[in-house]
């Protein structure tokens, strides 16, 4: 949801009835990346993480990866060294 114009449809009535608070959190602490990578490594045989990546780019094409992600031609771009 960190993409511009990432739209979400919510039933506002349920938010009111259940007295929910909706809060967006954007910035992550660097330790969160380490924790996420540790989780992926520990569970790479359990979950099909590779299916989340639909664009693979060599390091010299990082600009293409960013452009394709911004244009939503790919959902998740991976930079492959």
C-alpha positions in Angstrom: 0.0 0.0 0.0 3.0 2.3 -0.3 2.1 3.1 -3.9 0.5 6.4 -4.9 -3.2 6.0 -5.6 -3.4 2.6 -3.9 -7.2 2.5 -3.3 -9.0 0.5 -0.6 -12.7 0.0 -0.3 -14.0 -0.2 3.3 -17.5 -0.5 4.7 -17.6 2.7 6.8 -20.7 1.4 8.6 -18.7 -1.5 10.1 -15.9 0.9 11.1 -18.5 2.9 13.0 -20.4 0.0 14.5 -17.3 -1.7 15.7 -15.8 1.6 16.8 -12.6 0.9 14.9 -9.6 3.2 14.3 -7.9 3.0 10.9 -4.3 4.2 11.1 -1.7 4.2 8.4 2.0 3.6 9.2 4.5 4.3 6.5 8.0 4.4 7.8 9.8 1.3 8.9 12.8 1.0 11.3 15.8 -0.7 9.6 15.5 -3.6 12.0 12.2 -4.5 10.4 13.9 -5.3 7.1 16.3 -7.7 8.9 13.4 -9.3 10.8 11.5 -9.7 7.5 14.5 -11.3 5.7 15.1 -13.6 8.6 11.4 -14.7 8.4 11.7 -15.3 4.7 14.9 -17.3 5.0 13.4 -19.4 7.9 10.2 -20.1 6.0 11.3 -20.2 2.3 10.4 -23.9 2.0 7.0 -23.4 3.8 5.6 -20.5 1.8 5.8 -19.8 -1.9 7.5 -16.3 -1.5 8.9 -16.6 -5.1 5.4 -16.3 -6.4 5.1 -12.7 -5.0 7.8 -11.5 -7.4 6.6 -10.9 -11.0 9.5 -8.9 -12.3 13.2 -9.8 -12.1 15.9 -7.4 -13.2 19.7 -7.4 -13.3 21.4 -4.8 -11.2 22.2 -2.7 -14.3 18.4 -2.5 -15.0 17.4 -1.1 -11.6 16.0 2.0 -13.3 13.8 -0.2 -15.5 12.6 -2.1 -12.4 11.6 1.2 -10.6 9.9 2.5 -13.7 7.9 -0.7 -14.2 6.9 -0.7 -10.6 5.8 2.9 -10.7 3.8 2.3 -13.9 2.3 -0.8 -12.3 3.6 -3.1 -15.0 4.9 -5.3 -12.2 3.6 -5.7 -8.7 6.9 -6.7 -7.1 10.2 -6.2 -8.8 13.3 -8.1 -7.7 16.9 -7.0 -8.3 19.0 -10.0 -9.1 22.7 -9.6 -8.7 
